[in-house]
Amino acid sequence: MDLRRNSWFLLLLPLFWAACSQGELVREEQHFGAGGWHRDQPAVFEVEVQDTTHLLDIGLTLTHGEDYPYSNLWVFVDVEPENGPALRDTLEFFLSETSGEWLGRQRGDRVEVSAYYQHGVRLARPGTYRFSFQQGMRRELLPEMFQIEFWVTTINE
């Protein structure tokens, strides 16, 4: 299956799963400077989890400009639980079709793309979890990347 060809389906998944969503634990955003997202400027978010019996959806919404120079975005994710080992992940977000058409929702000269980091997961222990997102592109300063929004919701089972 070619992910780029079928990526429109991935954009619709949050809408379908949102209908099953029970409640928001956190929704926060971090804006980047006028120049874009610097490699040394991680977006850091914390979420307090008391009940580990619920399934969670953990995701991101990225906002970029129409002049963003790439069709994708690599992101390094560090998850640090209060009590337990840290985890590092690498994600690739597809932001446009192979034709060059942007995926996501157009809002003027900006584009918003939402994607799951994890769908339907249970966290191991109650406590505070720290999520850090760092752009992993080859450029030190990633132009036309305006903000990242982090969200965690519980799922009805």
N, CA and C of each residue as an Amber inpcrd file, in Angstrom:
protein
   471
   0.8520000  -1.1830000   0.0000000   0.0000000   0.0000000   0.0000000
   0.8940000   1.2410000   0.0000000   0.6610000   2.1260000  -0.9150000
   1.4150000   3.3690000  -1.0030000   0.8030000   4.3720000  -0.0310000
   1.5640000   4.7420000   1.0070000   1.0360000   5.6320000   2.0480000
   0.6570000   6.9940000   1.4990000   1.4300000   7.4960000   0.5710000
   1.1040000   8.8240000   0.0370000  -0.2080000   8.7970000  -0.7280000
  -0.4250000   7.7580000  -1.4960000  -1.6470000   7.6700000  -2.2810000
  -2.8680000   7.5140000  -1.3740000  -2.6950000   6.8310000  -0.2600000
  -3.8090000   6.5690000   0.6370000  -3.7880000   7.4440000   1.8800000
  -2.9720000   8.4700000   1.8780000  -2.8440000   9.3000000   3.0760000
  -4.0960000  10.1130000   3.3590000  -4.9420000  10.3590000   2.3850000
  -6.1900000  11.0660000   2.6420000  -7.0260000  10.2930000   3.6390000
  -6.9400000   8.9520000   3.5840000  -7.6770000   8.1130000   4.5290000
  -7.1650000   8.3290000   5.9480000  -5.8520000   8.4640000   6.1080000
  -5.2800000   8.6890000   7.4240000  -5.7540000  10.0050000   8.0240000
  -6.0110000  10.9880000   7.1870000  -6.5070000  12.2650000   7.6820000
  -7.9520000  12.1690000   8.1610000  -8.7100000  11.2350000   7.6150000
 -10.0980000  11.0760000   8.0340000 -10.2330000  10.2520000   9.3100000
  -9.2250000   9.4450000   9.6210000  -9.3020000   8.6030000  10.8120000
  -9.5760000   9.3840000  12.0880000  -8.9200000  10.5290000  12.3220000
  -9.2340000  11.2540000  13.5520000 -10.7070000  11.6470000  13.6550000
 -11.3480000  11.9150000  12.5340000 -12.7660000  12.2790000  12.5720000
 -13.6260000  11.1010000  13.0020000 -13.3190000   9.9050000  12.4830000
 -14.0830000   8.7230000  12.8640000 -13.8570000   8.3730000  14.3280000
 -12.6130000   8.4130000  14.7630000 -12.2920000   8.0440000  16.1370000
 -12.7290000   9.1210000  17.1270000 -12.8480000  10.3480000  16.6790000
 -13.3130000  11.4010000  17.5790000 -14.7410000  11.1240000  18.0420000
 -15.5100000  10.4760000  17.1950000 -16.8760000  10.1370000  17.5730000
 -16.9010000   9.1570000  18.7460000 -15.8490000   8.3510000  18.8950000
 -15.7630000   7.3950000  19.9990000 -15.0460000   7.9870000  21.1990000
 -14.5470000   9.1810000  21.0710000 -13.7380000   9.7900000  22.1150000
 -14.6040000  10.2090000  23.2950000 -14.0980000   9.9740000  24.5070000
 -14.8690000  10.2560000  25.7030000 -14.5100000  11.6010000  26.3120000
 -13.2320000  11.8970000  26.4250000 -12.8610000  13.1450000  27.0660000
 -11.4250000  13.5250000  26.7850000 -11.2100000  14.8180000  26.8360000
  -9.8760000  15.3450000  26.6000000  -9.1110000  15.4330000  27.9050000
  -7.9210000  14.8500000  27.9250000  -7.0480000  14.9940000  29.0830000
  -6.1980000  16.2450000  28.9370000  -5.7340000  16.5090000  27.7230000
  -4.9160000  17.6880000  27.4790000  -5.0190000  18.0830000  26.0060000
  -4.9620000  19.3720000  25.7540000  -4.8530000  19.9360000  24.4030000
  -4.0890000  21.2370000  24.5680000  -2.8390000  21.2250000  24.1320000
  -1.9790000  22.3990000  24.2610000  -1.2440000  22.6110000  22.9460000
  -0.8610000  23.8600000  22.7240000  -0.1110000  24.1610000  21.5030000
   1.1310000  24.9700000  21.8450000   2.1030000  24.8420000  20.9560000
   3.3140000  25.6490000  21.0700000   3.5640000  26.2960000  19.7170000
   3.7380000  27.6260000  19.7470000   4.0020000  28.3900000  18.5340000
   5.5100000  28.5440000  18.3680000   5.9490000  28.4990000  17.1170000
   7.3640000  28.6970000  16.8240000   7.5780000  30.1380000  16.3740000
   8.8030000  30.5900000  16.4020000   9.1150000  31.9520000  16.0050000
   8.8190000  32.2030000  14.5390000   8.9490000  33.4570000  14.1420000
   8.6630000  33.8600000  12.7620000   9.5350000  33.1220000  11.7570000
  10.7330000  32.7300000  12.1680000  11.6380000  32.0370000  11.2480000
  11.2910000  30.5890000  11.0200000  10.5180000  29.9730000  11.9260000
  10.1620000  28.5650000  11.7830000  10.5560000  27.7600000  13.0140000
  10.6500000  26.4590000  12.8400000  10.9370000  25.5340000  13.9340000
  12.4150000  25.1910000  13.9360000  13.1240000  25.6340000  14.9560000
  14.5540000  25.3720000  15.0790000  14.7760000  23.9810000  15.6660000
  15.7930000  23.3150000  15.1800000  16.1370000  21.9720000  15.6400000
  16.3380000  21.9090000  17.1550000  16.8680000  22.9700000  17.7400000
  17.1430000  23.0020000  19.1800000  15.9810000  23.5530000  20.0000000
  14.7900000  23.6140000  19.4140000  13.5960000  24.1430000  20.0850000
  12.5320000  23.0420000  20.1700000  12.7100000  22.0790000  21.0900000
  11.6880000  21.0290000  21.1890000  10.3870000  21.5840000  21.7620000
   9.2850000  21.0110000  21.3260000   7.9740000  21.3340000  21.8900000
   7.7220000  20.3240000  23.0020000   7.5460000  20.8120000  24.2260000
   7.4330000  19.9370000  25.3910000   6.0490000  20.1030000  26.0150000
   5.4110000  18.9630000  26.2960000   4.0820000  18.9510000  26.8880000
   4.0520000  17.9100000  28.0050000   3.2670000  18.1750000  29.0280000
   3.1050000  17.2270000  30.1230000   1.6380000  16.8740000  30.2670000
   1.3860000  15.6110000  30.5960000   0.0210000  15.1590000  30.8390000
   0.0220000  14.3140000  32.1140000  -0.9620000  14.6030000  32.9540000
  -1.1370000  13.8730000  34.2100000  -2.1500000  12.7580000  33.9710000
  -1.7350000  11.5240000  34.2220000  -2.6070000  10.3640000  34.0410000
  -2.8350000   9.7200000  35.4010000  -4.0820000   9.7130000  35.8310000
  -4.4330000   9.0880000  37.1100000  -4.9690000   7.6810000  36.9300000
  -5.7880000   7.5010000  35.9010000  -6.4620000   6.2140000  35.6760000
  -5.8460000   5.5430000  34.4490000  -5.1280000   4.4630000  34.6590000
  -4.4600000   3.7750000  33.5460000  -5.3220000   2.6740000  32.9340000
  -6.5890000   2.5780000  33.3360000  -7.4590000   1.5580000  32.7500000
  -8.0690000   2.0250000  31.4340000  -8.0620000   3.3380000  31.1900000
  -8.6450000   3.8770000  29.9510000  -7.6710000   3.7480000  28.7860000
  -8.2340000   3.4810000  27.6150000  -7.4640000   3.5610000  26.3870000
  -7.3400000   5.0260000  26.0030000  -6.1870000   5.3890000  25.4470000
  -5.9350000   6.7870000  25.0910000  -5.5820000   6.9190000  23.6150000
  -5.9540000   8.0500000  23.0580000  -5.4490000   8.4960000  21.7560000
  -4.5100000   9.6530000  22.0330000  -3.3180000   9.5890000  21.4570000
  -2.3130000  10.6330000  21.6240000  -1.9480000  11.1130000  20.2310000
  -2.0550000  12.4270000  19.9920000  -1.8100000  12.9040000  18.6440000
  -1.2870000  14.3190000  18.5730000  -1.0390000  14.7180000  17.3320000
  -0.4710000  16.0280000  17.0310000  -1.2540000  16.6760000  15.9050000
  -1.3110000  18.0040000  15.9450000  -1.7750000  18.7870000  14.8080000
  -0.6610000  19.7690000  14.4800000  -0.1680000  19.6980000  13.2630000
   0.9140000  20.5680000  12.8000000   0.3290000  21.6460000  11.9090000
   0.7900000  22.8710000  12.0830000   0.3610000  23.9790000  11.2350000
   1.5700000  24.5170000  10.4910000   1.4870000  24.4880000   9.1610000
   2.5870000  24.9790000   8.3270000   2.0340000  25.8860000   7.2370000
   2.9260000  26.6100000   6.5940000   2.5320000  27.5120000   5.5270000
   2.5200000  26.8360000   4.1750000   1.8820000  27.5010000   3.2230000
   1.8340000  26.9730000   1.8540000   3.2120000  26.9370000   1.1980000
   4.1560000  27.7050000   1.7310000   5.5080000  27.7160000   1.1680000
   6.4610000  26.7870000   1.9130000   5.9320000  25.8900000   2.7410000
   6.7800000  24.9020000   3.4130000   7.5160000  24.1230000   2.3210000
   8.8440000  23.9740000   2.4350000   9.6240000  23.4550000   1.3050000
   9.6480000  21.9390000   1.1240000   8.9760000  21.1760000   1.9750000
   9.0460000  19.7130000   1.8790000   7.6460000  19.1070000   1.8480000
   7.5840000  17.8330000   1.4740000   6.3100000  17.1170000   1.4600000
   6.1040000  16.3050000   2.7270000   7.1060000  16.3050000   3.6030000
   7.0070000  15.5270000   4.8300000   7.6810000  16.2660000   5.9850000
   7.6280000  15.6410000   7.1620000   8.2930000  16.1750000   8.3430000
   8.7000000  15.0050000   9.2240000   9.9820000  14.9290000   9.5660000
  10.4800000  13.9430000  10.5150000  10.4950000  14.5750000  11.8910000
  10.0070000  13.8150000  12.8840000   9.9280000  14.2960000  14.2600000
  10.4810000  13.2320000  15.1930000  11.3520000  13.6560000  16.1150000
  11.8350000  12.7840000  17.1850000  10.9280000  13.0030000  18.3910000
  10.4660000  11.9080000  18.9810000   9.5610000  11.9690000  20.1260000
  10.2390000  11.3100000  21.3140000  10.3210000  12.0370000  22.4200000
  10.8100000  11.4760000  23.6820000   9.6580000  11.4670000  24.6670000
   9.3850000  10.2990000  25.2360000   8.3440000  10.1500000  26.2380000
   9.0310000   9.7670000  27.5410000   8.8490000  10.6240000  28.5510000
   9.4920000  10.3970000  29.8410000   8.4200000  10.2800000  30.9230000
   8.1690000   9.0510000  31.3960000   7.2290000   8.9020000  32.5010000
   7.8790000   9.3230000  33.8110000   7.0450000   9.6830000  34.7540000
   7.5290000  10.0980000  36.0680000   8.3570000   8.9830000  36.7240000
   7.8620000   7.7620000  36.6350000   8.5410000   6.6070000  37.2270000
   8.6570000   5.5150000  36.1770000   9.7790000   5.4410000  35.5350000
   9.9470000   4.4060000  34.5300000  10.9190000   4.8330000  33.4600000
  11.2200000   3.9080000  32.5620000  12.2060000   4.2060000  31.5150000
  11.6430000   5.1460000  30.4460000  12.5090000   5.9730000  29.9120000
  12.1470000   6.8810000  28.8220000  12.0990000   6.1010000  27.5100000
  11.3590000   6.6430000  26.5640000  11.1980000   6.0140000  25.2590000
  11.4890000   7.0590000  24.1950000  12.1870000   6.6720000  23.1250000
  12.4340000   7.5690000  21.9880000  11.8570000   6.9330000  20.7380000
  11.1570000   7.7460000  19.9730000  10.5110000   7.3160000  18.7430000
  10.8730000   8.2810000  17.6280000  10.7690000   7.8190000  16.3970000
  10.9450000   8.6800000  15.2320000   9.7050000   8.5410000  14.3580000
   9.0970000   9.6780000  14.0110000   7.8780000   9.6830000  13.2110000
   8.1050000  10.4430000  11.9120000   7.4340000   9.9940000  10.8610000
   7.4100000  10.7530000   9.6150000   5.9650000  11.1460000   9.3370000
   5.7270000  12.4290000   9.1610000   4.4170000  12.9480000   8.7990000
   4.4290000  13.2880000   7.3200000   3.4610000  12.7580000   6.5840000
   3.3010000  13.1340000   5.1880000   2.4030000  14.3610000   5.1440000
   2.8760000  15.4230000   4.5290000   2.1520000  16.6840000   4.5040000
   1.5400000  16.9970000   3.1490000   1.9810000  16.2910000   2.1060000
   1.3910000  16.5330000   0.7830000   1.3270000  15.2420000  -0.0220000
   0.4630000  15.2730000  -1.0180000   0.3710000  14.1830000  -1.9840000
   1.6020000  14.2490000  -2.8900000   1.8500000  13.1860000  -3.6330000
   2.9730000  13.2060000  -4.5780000   2.7680000  14.2720000  -5.6520000
   1.5050000  14.6540000  -5.8880000   1.1930000  15.7040000  -6.8630000
   1.5720000  17.0990000  -6.3490000   1.8610000  17.2030000  -5.0420000
   2.1790000  18.4970000  -4.4550000   1.0130000  19.1320000  -3.7210000
  -0.1730000  18.5200000  -3.8190000  -1.3470000  19.0620000  -3.1290000
  -1.2170000  18.7910000  -1.6310000  -1.4270000  19.8340000  -0.8280000
  -1.3020000  19.7060000   0.6180000  -2.3950000  18.8190000   1.1890000
  -2.0170000  17.9910000   2.1560000  -2.9810000  17.2210000   2.9270000
  -3.4580000  18.0910000   4.0850000  -4.5780000  17.7880000   4.6390000
  -5.0430000  18.5340000   5.8010000  -6.0430000  19.6050000   5.4400000
  -6.2510000  20.4890000   6.4010000  -7.2660000  21.5380000   6.2920000
  -6.5950000  22.8700000   5.9830000  -7.0140000  23.5060000   4.8910000
  -6.5170000  24.8300000   4.5090000  -7.2270000  25.8910000   5.3350000
  -6.4610000  26.8180000   5.8830000  -7.0030000  27.9790000   6.6020000
  -6.2240000  29.1940000   6.1090000  -6.7200000  29.7760000   5.0550000
  -6.0010000  30.8930000   4.4410000  -4.7170000  30.3750000   3.8090000
  -3.5750000  30.9680000   4.2060000  -2.2970000  30.5160000   3.6540000
  -1.6070000  29.4980000   4.5660000  -2.3730000  28.9290000   5.4970000
  -1.8370000  27.9200000   6.4190000  -2.5640000  26.5940000   6.2440000
  -1.8600000  25.5220000   6.5910000  -2.4130000  24.1780000   6.4530000
  -2.2540000  23.4550000   7.7880000  -3.3250000  22.8070000   8.2520000
  -3.2960000  22.0290000   9.4900000  -3.4110000  20.5540000   9.1500000
  -2.5100000  19.7690000   9.6990000  -2.5100000  18.3260000   9.4780000
  -2.5100000  17.6430000  10.8390000  -3.4910000  16.7630000  11.0730000
  -3.5790000  16.0250000  12.3240000  -3.2250000  14.5650000  12.0910000
  -2.5640000  13.9770000  13.0820000  -2.1960000  12.5610000  12.9910000
  -2.0400000  11.9920000  14.3920000  -2.2740000  10.7010000  14.4890000
  -2.0640000  10.0180000  15.7580000  -0.5950000   9.7040000  15.9510000
  -0.1370000   9.9000000  17.1670000   1.1520000   9.3550000  17.5870000
   0.9120000   7.9300000  18.0730000  -0.1030000   7.7510000  18.9060000
  -0.5180000   6.4370000  19.3830000  -2.0380000   6.4100000  19.4150000
  -2.6210000   5.2900000  19.0020000  -4.0810000   5.1350000  19.0500000
  -4.4180000   3.9390000  19.9240000  -5.3100000   4.1480000  20.8820000
  -5.8040000   3.0560000  21.7080000  -4.7520000   2.4300000  22.6010000
  -3.9670000   3.2510000  23.2850000  -2.9140000   2.7290000  24.1650000
  -3.2900000   2.9430000  25.6330000  -2.7160000   2.1090000  26.4670000
  -2.8170000   2.2910000  27.9210000  -1.4200000   2.6110000  28.4270000
  -1.3400000   3.6340000  29.2640000  -0.0550000   3.9590000  29.8640000
   0.1670000   3.0360000  31.0640000   1.4220000   2.6860000  31.3000000
   1.7590000   1.6490000  32.2740000   1.4520000   2.0320000  33.7140000
   1.7540000   3.2650000  34.0780000   1.6160000   3.6880000  35.4790000
   0.9520000   5.0580000  35.5590000   0.2360000   5.3050000  36.6590000
  -0.2680000   6.6650000  36.8600000   0.8950000   7.6170000  37.1070000
   0.6830000   8.8880000  36.8140000   1.7060000   9.8940000  37.0580000
   1.7770000  10.8880000  35.9250000   2.8270000  11.7040000  35.9470000
   3.0390000  12.7250000  34.9290000   3.9310000  12.1760000  33.8310000
   3.4830000  12.3500000  32.5990000   4.2530000  11.9370000  31.4270000
   4.6700000  13.1900000  30.6780000   5.9400000  13.2540000  30.3160000
   6.4890000  14.3960000  29.5780000   6.7530000  13.9540000  28.1440000
   6.1260000  14.6470000  27.1900000   6.2910000  14.3680000  25.7620000
   7.0760000  15.5120000  25.1410000   8.1550000  15.1890000  24.4680000
   8.9940000  16.1870000  23.8200000   9.0860000  15.8590000  22.3320000
   8.8090000  16.8620000  21.4880000   8.8240000  16.6930000  20.0320000
   9.8740000  17.6240000  19.4450000  10.7830000  17.0550000  18.6590000
  11.8770000  17.8260000  18.0650000  11.8930000  17.5470000  16.5660000
  11.9580000  18.6140000  15.7810000  11.9920000  18.3960000  14.3340000
  13.3060000  17.7130000  13.9590000  13.2180000  16.7580000  13.0460000
  14.3830000  15.9590000  12.6680000  14.7440000  16.0870000  11.2040000
  14.4840000  17.2420000  10.6290000  14.8370000  17.4560000   9.2280000
  16.3150000  17.8330000   9.1320000  16.8420000  17.8620000   7.9390000
  18.2670000  18.1540000   7.7490000  18.6150000  19.6200000   7.9500000
  17.6040000  20.4610000   7.9150000  17.8260000  21.8920000   8.1190000
  17.7640000  22.2240000   9.6000000  18.6260000  23.1050000  10.0260000
  18.6360000  23.5500000  11.4130000  17.3700000  24.3460000  11.7450000
  16.9630000  25.2110000  10.8260000  15.7600000  26.0160000  10.9880000
  14.7780000  25.6210000   9.8970000  13.6210000  25.1350000  10.3000000
  12.6110000  24.6480000   9.3660000  11.6020000  25.7620000   9.1010000
  11.6990000  26.4240000   7.9280000  10.8170000  27.5580000   7.6480000
   9.3750000  27.1170000   7.4090000   8.4570000  28.0380000   7.6370000
   7.0320000  27.8340000   7.3570000   6.3930000  26.7670000   8.2440000
   7.0350000  26.4120000   9.3520000   6.4060000  25.5300000  10.3430000
   6.0300000  26.4390000  11.5130000   4.7250000  26.6420000  11.7230000
   4.2540000  27.6700000  12.6450000   3.9220000  27.1840000  14.0550000
   3.3120000  26.0050000  14.1560000   2.9390000  25.5460000  15.4960000
   2.7100000  24.0460000  15.5080000   2.7480000  23.5040000  16.7190000
   2.4280000  22.1120000  16.9600000   1.4250000  22.0800000  18.1050000
   0.3860000  21.2870000  17.9340000  -0.6140000  21.1000000  18.9830000
  -0.5560000  19.6400000  19.4160000  -0.5660000  19.4160000  20.7190000
  -0.5030000  18.0780000  21.3060000  -1.8300000  17.8040000  21.9890000
  -2.3950000  16.6140000  21.7670000  -3.6680000  16.2850000  22.3920000
  -3.6980000  14.8290000  22.8400000  -4.3800000  14.6330000  23.9660000
  -4.5910000  13.2930000  24.5210000  -6.0570000  13.1910000  24.9030000
  -6.7420000  12.1600000  24.4030000  -8.1400000  11.9250000  24.7220000
  -8.3350000  10.4900000  25.1890000  -9.3350000  10.2850000  26.0310000
  -9.6980000   8.9330000  26.4370000 -10.7300000   8.3910000  25.4450000
 -10.7780000   7.0750000  25.3240000 -11.6650000   6.4100000  24.3680000
 -12.7160000   5.6180000  25.1280000 -13.9660000   5.7030000  24.6570000
 -15.0070000   4.8060000  25.1810000 -14.7130000   3.3980000  24.6950000
 -14.8230000   2.4500000  25.5680000 -14.5350000   1.0540000  25.1600000
 -15.8140000   0.2780000  24.9460000
